[in-house]
Amino acid sequence: MNANFLQTPITYLKGVGPNRADTLQSELGIATYQDLINLFPNRYIDKTQYYKIGQLERHTADVQIIGKIIHVKTVEQQKGKRLVATFADETGEMQLVWFRGQKWIRENLKLNTPYVIFGRCNWFSGAFSMPHPEMELLSEHEQGLKIAMQPIYPSTEKLSNKGITNRVINKMMQQLFMETKGEFLETLSSELLQELKLISRSNALYNIHFPKNQNLLARAQFRLKFEELFYIQVQLIAKMMLRKQKNKGYTFDKVGQLFNDFYKEHLPFKLTDAQKRVVKEIRADLGSNAQMNRLLQGDVGSGKTIVAVMSMLLAIDNGFQACFMAPTEILANQHYSGVTELLKGIDINCALLTGSVKKSARKIIHEKLESGALHILIGTHALLEDKVQYKNLGLAIVDEQHKFGVAQRSKLWHKNAIPPHILIMTATPIPRTLAMSLYGDLDISVIDELPPGRKPVKTVHRFDSNRLKVFRFIREEIKKGRQIYVVYPLIQESESLDYKDLMDGYESIVRDFPLPEYQISIVHGKMKPEDKEYEMERFVKGETNIMVATTVIEVGVNVPNASVMIIESSERFGLSQLHQLRGRVGRGADQSYCILMTGHKLSTEAKTRLQTMVRTNDGFEIAEVDLRLRGPGDLMGTQQSGILNLKIADIVKDNDILKTARYYAIQLLKNDPSLEKIENLAIRHTYAQLIKHKNIWNYIS
């Protein structure tokens, strides 16, 4: 099959035409023959059996019946009308009912002509009825492709209203297979097909749309899922290999005095095994002659900052400067105080550059940076300004990089003739499967244990009816000299409602914790930045006992004395947000607590989230559950990356196929980096199309 033929606009397919083509394009993004081929069914129904009306039982699943329409009428109802047809076979009668598209359906129904109907039956007022059945004339049904397993395609309300039913899509698919003769170019090497016992591409596409049996359907799904994930991995790994080959980095070949002195004399506690492993991985990268591009994942409090400091010391020992960029001023300030505290007593110049820094101070920073007198610069995206010029930037550390745009990051990469080594840090644990697909072109390090002496936060779920007990517990904690957070949800769509919730909550806390015995801070989005800063500052200094806030405190507030986090309406939060909020406590030596408050009405998903939080403090386990609940699209905003707009594979359910695909992609590119070998011609052609179209499925043909 000529690949170009599949780029034919869908309008030209027999039975489509301009109107249907427009609807298919707007509802399902189907513009060409290729797009239609890649519209994969959601599920399948076994259509090998035909029922008689007299055999039907209540609660029967989807059924298929042969009979005739003997009468049609329109019935008035409270809202609008419904169309009702009496359908009969030799054993009895039932009703077919339509609530939408009645005019079109009525005009097309043929009386006393044999039909095959299919759908789910309802039992109502002593009779069976079938709402919006799929219908086909028996004469056409007998001529169509004989399909045991009936595919059910994705649909929308607009498609149904325009008469583009599942049966119509099925007909289009049959027409397309007749026009293409079911022949499609192979996209994988014969070596892969043999080794993994994969069926051919033509065979797989036929059996995904018209499966002959369960076994062939399973083989078709495996083949197409593997292919989709394989090409994502080929793309990511090729990118990584090209970068390592092309981007030569500075070689930090010595571990010098600063690093050794810090390690022996200034470490506040012994490194965990995980930290040691990560430092070793970073040292190996910095010592090779390729540019480092590493993602460092570690939960809140796992000690990423120490790893960052040790990496910066390696750069300085080798005569280079380092910079550390954070997404917000609060976080940049926190990193600055954390880094300077760790480097106390070591002869290193460190400066902070944010939007708030005065012009005169800025000028001094710029001069010291260009002369090389300044070793470490910490700050926000102010670091990216053109005026900020380094003498020799050797290492750039970026915290929570998904909060920076691509253009912003590339500015940092181009501050030197040779790009600096890059270490990206995140406290958002990314599930392994998602990391493989999203960051498969980076080397990944994980700190998966907490430093010694850190007590895990105790998490409990309490209903609103237990509020008095919760307040009693807060009083006891305040008596011990501890501080408390009370956080309310913030959901943009209902800002006024959220504000009311927050103010109601604040008033009830003020009633129960009156002045002068208790001091309370409040922080929310409607306050002026300077007022917010003032309230935060009072809490940080310990002048207030309770901080009532919306989720503005999620990132970057470090108060070791705060030991209780109360999350109100916690069923309205996502799992990763709950986990981030809980990370605000448990930063001191005292036992800390997280109390999840909810009403009694909870969805199944909300219950799962709360149970997960109570059961575990492990950010990676929580991220896995979050991925299962929300899917990869919502998590990490991956839809924007385009790379996970998958047509058939599911990175959660198809985890094993993903690992297999990555393994074979690595082997392929190790043995044939340029895909020049004759046996990899099909892969090379397919990959070239992929790069051209930037879309995994629109090119595979």
LINKAHU-V550294 format. One record per residue. N is the residue number from 1. PHI is phi in degrees with one decimal (NA if undefined). NEAR is the number of other ideal C-beta (glycine too) atoms within 12 Angstrom. Layout:
# LINKAHU-V550294
n->[N	N]
phi->[PHI	PHI]
near->[NEAR	NEAR]
This chain:
# LINKAHU-V550294
n->[1	2	3	4	5	6	7	8	9	10	11	12	13	14	15	16	17	18	19	20	21	22	23	24	25	26	27	28	29	30	31	32	33	34	35	36	37	38	39	40	41	42	43	44	45	46	47	48	49	50	51	52	53	54	55	56	57	58	59	60	61	62	63	64	65	66	67	68	69	70	71	72	73	74	75	76	77	78	79	80	81	82	83	84	85	86	87	88	89	90	91	92	93	94	95	96	97	98	99	100	101	102	103	104	105	106	107	108	109	110	111	112	113	114	115	116	117	118	119	120	121	122	123	124	125	126	127	128	129	130	131	132	133	134	135	136	137	138	139	140	141	142	143	144	145	146	147	148	149	150	151	152	153	154	155	156	157	158	159	160	161	162	163	164	165	166	167	168	169	170	171	172	173	174	175	176	177	178	179	180	181	182	183	184	185	186	187	188	189	190	191	192	193	194	195	196	197	198	199	200	201	202	203	204	205	206	207	208	209	210	211	212	213	214	215	216	217	218	219	220	221	222	223	224	225	226	227	228	229	230	231	232	233	234	235	236	237	238	239	240	241	242	243	244	245	246	247	248	249	250	251	252	253	254	255	256	257	258	259	260	261	262	263	264	265	266	267	268	269	270	271	272	273	274	275	276	277	278	279	280	281	282	283	284	285	286	287	288	289	290	291	292	293	294	295	296	297	298	299	300	301	302	303	304	305	306	307	308	309	310	311	312	313	314	315	316	317	318	319	320	321	322	323	324	325	326	327	328	329	330	331	332	333	334	335	336	337	338	339	340	341	342	343	344	345	346	347	348	349	350	351	352	353	354	355	356	357	358	359	360	361	362	363	364	365	366	367	368	369	370	371	372	373	374	375	376	377	378	379	380	381	382	383	384	385	386	387	388	389	390	391	392	393	394	395	396	397	398	399	400	401	402	403	404	405	406	407	408	409	410	411	412	413	414	415	416	417	418	419	420	421	422	423	424	425	426	427	428	429	430	431	432	433	434	435	436	437	438	439	440	441	442	443	444	445	446	447	448	449	450	451	452	453	454	455	456	457	458	459	460	461	462	463	464	465	466	467	468	469	470	471	472	473	474	475	476	477	478	479	480	481	482	483	484	485	486	487	488	489	490	491	492	493	494	495	496	497	498	499	500	501	502	503	504	505	506	507	508	509	510	511	512	513	514	515	516	517	518	519	520	521	522	523	524	525	526	527	528	529	530	531	532	533	534	535	536	537	538	539	540	541	542	543	544	545	546	547	548	549	550	551	552	553	554	555	556	557	558	559	560	561	562	563	564	565	566	567	568	569	570	571	572	573	574	575	576	577	578	579	580	581	582	583	584	585	586	587	588	589	590	591	592	593	594	595	596	597	598	599	600	601	602	603	604	605	606	607	608	609	610	611	612	613	614	615	616	617	618	619	620	621	622	623	624	625	626	627	628	629	630	631	632	633	634	635	636	637	638	639	640	641	642	643	644	645	646	647	648	649	650	651	652	653	654	655	656	657	658	659	660	661	662	663	664	665	666	667	668	669	670	671	672	673	674	675	676	677	678	679	680	681	682	683	684	685	686	687	688	689	690	691	692	693	694	695	696	697	698	699	700	701]
phi->[NA	-66.6	-58.6	-63.8	-57.7	-73.6	-88.5	-60.3	-58.5	-61.4	-53.8	-79.6	-74.1	-55.7	93.1	-102.6	77.0	-60.1	-65.8	-63.9	-59.5	-61.5	-65.3	-61.3	-66.8	-73.2	-88.9	-122.3	68.7	-95.6	-115.5	-131.8	-55.7	-57.0	-61.9	-67.1	-55.9	-92.0	-88.3	-92.3	-62.7	-79.2	-158.4	-134.6	-124.5	-77.9	-112.3	-84.8	-113.0	-112.7	-99.3	-101.6	-58.1	-66.5	-90.6	-63.0	-120.5	-63.1	64.6	-65.0	-73.6	-58.0	-130.5	-123.8	-134.9	-104.2	-173.0	-129.3	-87.3	-107.4	-161.9	-132.2	-146.5	-105.3	-114.2	-72.5	-137.2	-50.4	-115.4	73.1	-131.5	-131.9	-99.7	-125.8	-118.4	-90.9	-115.0	-134.6	-129.7	-68.6	-106.0	164.4	-128.4	-148.4	-112.7	-107.6	-127.6	-127.3	-105.2	-129.4	60.3	-65.4	-59.4	-63.0	-65.3	-59.3	-65.2	-98.2	-73.7	-109.5	-79.5	53.1	-122.3	-62.6	-120.7	-108.5	-110.0	-146.0	166.6	-100.5	-89.7	-112.1	-107.3	-146.0	49.4	77.3	-145.5	-87.2	-140.1	-128.7	-78.3	41.7	-70.8	-79.0	-132.1	-149.5	-62.0	-57.2	-61.0	-72.6	-57.8	-73.5	-84.9	-65.8	-61.8	-77.4	-115.6	-76.7	-100.5	-86.0	-76.8	-112.1	-93.2	-57.8	-144.6	-138.3	-61.1	-63.8	-61.0	-61.6	-63.6	-89.6	78.7	-90.8	-83.0	-60.5	-63.9	-65.6	-63.1	-60.2	-61.8	-58.9	-63.4	-61.3	-61.5	-63.2	-67.0	-67.8	-69.1	-89.4	57.9	65.9	-108.7	-134.8	-62.7	-74.4	-114.7	-118.7	-75.1	-64.3	-61.2	-65.1	-58.6	-69.8	-62.0	-97.5	53.4	-88.8	-79.5	-65.0	-63.6	-60.5	-63.3	-65.9	-65.2	-62.2	-80.3	-80.9	-93.9	-132.6	-65.0	-78.7	-161.0	-58.9	-63.3	-67.2	-63.2	-61.8	-68.8	-66.1	-63.0	-60.7	-59.7	-74.4	-67.0	-58.4	-60.3	-62.5	-71.4	-61.0	-72.3	-63.0	-68.1	-58.9	-61.3	-66.8	-71.7	-62.1	-62.5	-64.9	-65.4	-64.5	-63.2	-66.8	-77.1	-86.4	-85.1	-74.5	-103.5	-68.5	-95.6	-93.5	-90.1	-120.0	-100.7	-96.7	-65.2	-59.1	-60.9	-63.9	-62.6	-62.1	-64.0	-83.9	-107.7	-115.2	-65.7	-69.2	-154.4	-65.7	-66.3	-77.0	-59.2	-64.3	-64.3	-60.2	-60.9	-66.7	-60.9	-62.7	-62.6	-67.5	-61.0	-63.2	-61.9	-68.9	-84.2	-82.3	-96.8	-100.9	-70.6	-75.1	-140.5	-121.6	-102.5	-107.8	-102.7	-165.9	-62.7	-52.7	82.1	-86.0	93.5	-70.5	-62.2	-62.7	-62.7	-62.3	-62.4	-64.9	-66.4	-66.1	-64.2	-61.4	-62.7	-66.7	-57.2	-96.9	84.9	-117.3	-99.2	-133.3	-131.3	-137.8	-111.9	-122.3	-75.8	-132.4	-63.2	-56.1	-69.2	-62.7	-60.9	-64.0	-61.9	-61.1	-68.4	-64.7	-69.3	-65.2	-63.0	-66.3	-94.4	-56.4	87.0	-112.7	-79.1	-136.8	-92.7	-130.4	-133.3	-114.3	-128.8	-133.4	-60.0	-82.5	-69.4	-65.8	-57.8	-64.9	-67.6	-59.1	-59.1	-62.6	-59.1	-57.5	-65.2	-64.2	-66.4	-71.6	-82.0	92.5	-71.1	-97.5	-88.9	-128.0	-117.9	-113.8	176.7	-94.5	-65.9	-59.0	-64.5	-88.4	-58.3	-58.9	-66.3	-79.3	-121.0	-97.2	-74.1	-157.5	-75.7	-106.6	-144.6	-118.7	-109.3	-120.3	-95.0	49.1	-65.7	-67.1	-88.5	-110.7	-75.1	-60.6	-62.5	-60.7	-65.4	-66.2	-60.6	-67.8	-62.1	-99.5	-75.1	-130.8	-66.4	-101.0	-63.4	-68.6	-68.4	-118.7	-121.8	-102.9	-114.3	-144.1	-98.1	-92.9	-61.8	-107.8	-55.6	-54.8	-63.2	-71.3	-61.4	-63.1	-91.5	-87.0	-117.7	-64.5	-94.2	-109.3	-82.8	-120.3	-117.9	-131.1	-99.8	-114.1	-143.9	-86.7	-59.7	-59.7	89.5	-79.4	-90.0	-61.5	-70.3	-82.5	-116.4	-132.8	-109.5	-130.6	-83.1	-54.6	-66.3	-93.7	-56.3	-62.2	-64.5	-62.4	-62.7	-62.8	-63.1	-60.6	-58.6	-62.3	-65.8	-65.7	-59.0	-77.6	92.3	-88.5	-118.1	-128.5	-102.1	-126.5	-112.6	-110.3	-67.5	-133.1	-122.2	-42.1	-58.5	-122.2	-56.9	-66.7	-65.7	-59.8	-62.1	-64.1	-54.9	-62.3	-67.6	-60.4	-62.3	-59.9	-63.8	-69.0	-69.0	-61.4	-64.0	-82.6	-126.1	-75.9	-68.4	-83.5	-63.8	-122.2	-113.3	-126.2	-101.0	-134.6	-137.4	-151.2	-66.1	-84.8	-80.9	-69.4	-52.5	-68.7	-68.7	-60.5	-58.3	-62.1	-64.8	-59.6	-60.6	-59.8	-69.0	-60.3	-77.7	82.7	-78.8	-119.5	-88.2	-126.9	-112.5	-97.8	-150.7	-89.2	-72.0	-58.0	-88.3	-57.0	-113.1	86.2	-108.3	-120.7	-125.4	-56.6	-79.1	-80.2	-116.8	-130.8	-118.0	-104.6	-110.2	-77.9	46.2	-66.0	-67.7	-88.1	-99.9	-78.0	-61.7	-66.9	-69.6	-59.2	-66.3	-63.2	-64.2	-60.3	-66.6	-74.8	-109.6	82.3	-97.8	-108.4	-84.2	-78.0	-65.5	-114.5	-134.2	-125.3	-113.2	-95.4	-95.6	-146.5	-80.3	-83.1	-83.7	-132.8	-74.9	-58.8	-65.3	-62.6	-60.6	-60.4	-62.4	-66.0	-61.9	-63.2	-63.2	-69.7	-76.2	-140.4	-105.8	-78.2	-58.4	-73.4	-64.2	-63.4	-64.8	-64.1	-64.4	-59.7	-64.1	-65.0	-73.5	-100.8	79.7	-66.2	-61.6	-80.9	-68.0	66.2	56.4	-69.3	-54.5	-66.4	-78.1	74.2	-69.1	-105.8	-80.1	-77.9	-91.2	-135.1	-78.5	-134.5	-68.2	-83.0	-74.9	-103.3	-51.8	-66.5	-65.9	-60.9	-62.1	-61.7	-61.5	-65.7	-58.5	-70.5	-66.4	-64.2	-59.2	-57.7	-76.4	-68.3	-82.4	-147.7	-56.6	-97.5	52.2	-95.5	-66.0	-60.4	-70.1	-104.0	-59.3	-63.2	-67.3	-61.6	-61.7	-64.0	-64.0	-61.6	-65.1	-60.9	-61.9	-65.9	-93.1	54.3	-141.7	-56.9	-97.9	-70.3	-107.2	-72.4	-150.5]
near->[24	16	28	14	22	32	22	26	22	37	23	23	35	17	26	32	19	14	16	30	28	21	29	36	23	17	25	28	22	36	28	32	37	35	34	45	42	37	36	34	31	18	18	31	26	22	33	17	18	22	29	22	31	16	19	31	14	14	12	22	17	25	32	36	41	28	37	29	32	23	19	26	20	19	18	11	13	7	7	13	18	26	32	30	37	27	39	27	28	14	18	20	26	39	35	41	33	34	22	22	23	27	15	18	28	21	12	23	30	21	17	16	20	26	33	31	41	35	36	23	31	22	17	15	8	10	21	38	31	35	24	30	35	33	35	33	21	22	14	19	27	13	14	23	26	15	33	22	29	36	33	26	34	23	29	20	14	19	29	27	21	25	29	38	31	34	35	30	40	36	31	36	39	29	25	38	29	20	25	29	13	25	22	35	27	30	39	39	31	19	21	32	26	13	16	24	12	31	30	27	31	25	25	37	42	33	34	40	42	31	34	23	17	16	15	25	31	20	26	35	35	29	38	43	35	39	49	41	41	45	45	43	39	43	35	35	34	32	25	31	27	20	24	25	18	17	26	17	35	32	24	35	17	20	26	20	19	33	31	18	21	33	28	12	16	23	26	20	16	15	25	28	18	28	35	22	21	36	36	21	27	43	32	22	34	41	22	24	19	27	33	40	38	41	39	47	37	38	39	40	34	35	37	43	38	37	41	41	45	44	48	44	43	41	45	38	32	30	22	34	42	48	52	47	46	41	33	28	27	29	32	36	30	30	42	33	21	30	41	24	19	30	34	17	13	30	15	31	24	35	33	35	40	30	20	20	27	13	13	10	17	25	16	19	34	27	19	25	33	21	17	20	21	31	38	43	49	43	40	36	29	32	45	28	24	12	18	33	25	35	22	26	41	38	47	48	45	44	41	32	35	26	25	26	16	13	12	23	26	16	25	38	30	20	33	26	13	22	27	39	44	40	48	43	42	40	37	42	39	39	38	26	37	39	37	34	45	38	35	38	31	31	33	33	36	34	38	27	25	28	29	16	17	26	20	24	39	24	34	27	31	29	22	25	12	20	23	15	17	31	28	16	24	35	23	17	31	28	14	20	16	31	39	43	48	47	45	40	35	30	21	13	10	16	18	15	18	28	23	16	27	34	20	18	34	29	17	24	36	22	14	22	28	16	13	8	14	26	25	34	39	35	38	32	23	19	20	12	18	11	17	26	21	19	30	33	21	23	33	29	16	21	20	32	36	42	42	37	41	37	33	33	39	34	29	31	38	28	36	21	31	43	34	42	46	43	46	37	33	41	31	31	34	33	39	39	32	45	40	35	41	45	39	44	43	38	32	25	16	24	19	35	33	39	40	42	37	33	21	14	12	22	14	12	20	26	20	24	35	35	25	33	41	25	19	24	32	25	38	31	22	39	38	29	30	35	37	26	28	27	22	37	23	19	35	33	18	28	17	15	24	20	32	35	25	34	32	33	36	27	41	28	19	29	26	19	34	36	22	26	41	34	24	32	40	24	23	34	33	14	18	24	22	17	27	14	18	13	20	30	21	31	38	27	23	35	35	23	28	31	20	13	23	15	27	36	37	29	30	38	35]
